[in-house]
Amino acid sequence: MTAYTGELAGLMTSLCWSFTSIFFTLSGRIVGSPVVNRTRLLMALIMVTGLHWITQGQPFPLDADLSRWGWMGLSGLIGFVIGDAFLFQAFVMIGPRLSMLLMALNPVMGAVLAWFLLKETLSAGELMGIFLAVSGVAWVVTDRRNGTDANGHSQPADNPHRQYIIGVLFGLGGALGQAAGLVASKQGLVDDFPALSGNLMRLIVSTLVIWTVALAGGYGHTTFRTLKNNPRAIRFILIGAIAGPFVGVTFSLIAVQNAPVGIASTLMSLTPIILLPLGRFFFNERITRRAVAGTLIAVLGITILFIKP
């Protein structure tokens, strides 16, 4: 391990989340976001189970009590099933750059929920960080030039303005779902319970629920038929699942273990900035000065929220 192992791992985490959002967007536009969500959960469960077996010596956290399973299961349902369903639909409607910028509000919403539900206090610095993050995101999403390509033309849609508003709402729903899921996770990870085991428990419960509902509703066979007819989408989902729940989660754990939490969390929140050039490259998005400035302000707010005095 080098002196900057944690910091480098934090940067790699942001890079992984960036490519995850891009490939889930590409696959979602081919087969639809519900198919992507169901498929990537199954893939992620297989990969994280293998990683847990290698690092923890057992495929599942067999020593976890029912209370911990309850909290982590609730976290998975809120975060993976509901929150990510909103997020993946936002990917399809407004693209990964804006969706992940809205997801940058996740820690802001988490801080507010923790203040309301867990009675945690918010310092003046944290309130300033929340203000900057919300202001930066609001400045970007109210830019009417969002949703246009590099030449200023509207992206194809029957009603681009309506689609944009609905996509933003889906993105906010995704951020709220992730924030609420993390609050529940905090209760399940008490007493230094391994984060990887907690993540696996979330995946187990959410995968079982989402596939039970799909099979009961007759969508299981449809999902596999859709994937069979679109092999390119399978490749995109697989790449996204490897980059996110597998490699990304691994780097995030290394970052938290080897760098101060505030620094690690800040470096892992740079995805919206990384997606500025990637959005232009993959989707020919129009990146305005306002988009860049608002994104930087939002990330600065998140940094202030994470860095403790």
C-alpha positions, 0 to 999 in steps of 0.5 A: 500500500502506498501513502496515497492508496486511499485517495487513489482508490477514492478517485477510482471509485468516482471513475467506476461510478461514472462508467457504470452510469454511462453503460446503464444508460446505454443499456436502458435505452435499448431494453428499458430501465426495469430490465436493466435494474433486475439484470444488474442486481442478479449479476451484482449478487453473483459477483459480490457473493464471490468477493465476500467468500474470498475476503470473509471466508464464507459466501454469506454473513451467516452470523448476522442476527435478524435485526441486522438483516431487517435493517439491511434488507430495508436499506436494499429495498429502498435503495436498490429496488425503489431508488435505483428504479428511479435513477435508471429511468432518469438515465434514460430520460435525461442522461447520466451527467444530469442524473448523477449530478442530482444523485450528488444531493444524496448526502444532503438528503441523508444529512437532513433525514439523519437530522430528522429521524436520528436526531443528528445535529447539523453544524453551520459549516454543514448547513453552508455545504447543503446550501451550496450543493442545492444551489449548484444543482438547481443552477444546472438543472434550470438551464434550458440548454440541458437536454440538447446536443453539442449543436444546440438541437433538442434530443429526440422526444415527443415532448422534450420539455415534459420529459426533462422535468419528469427525468429530473423528478426521477433523478431526485427520487433516486437520490432520496431513495439512496439517502433513505437507504443509507440511513437504514444501512447505518442502523444495520452496520452498528458495532463495526459490522463489515460494510461488504457483508452489509452490502451483500445482505442488501443485494440478497434481499433486494434481488429476491424481492425484485425477481419474485415480483417480476416472476409473479407479474409474468415479467421474468420470461419477458426479461430473459427474452428481451435480453436474448434479443439484445445481446449488446444490452447484456454486454453493457449491463455486465460492464456496468455491473462490474464497474459499479457493484463489484470494482467500484464497491471494492475501491470505495472500501479501500478508500474508506479504510486507507484515507480520512473519511471526509477526504475519501467521501469527497473524492468518491463524489467527483462523478458529476465532474468526471461525467462532464467530458464523458457526457460530451464524448458518449452522448454528444451533450452540450456542456455549457459554462453554467453546467460546469460552474454549477457542477463545481459549486455542487461538488464544493458543497458536498466537500464542505459537508463531508470535511469535518473541522 
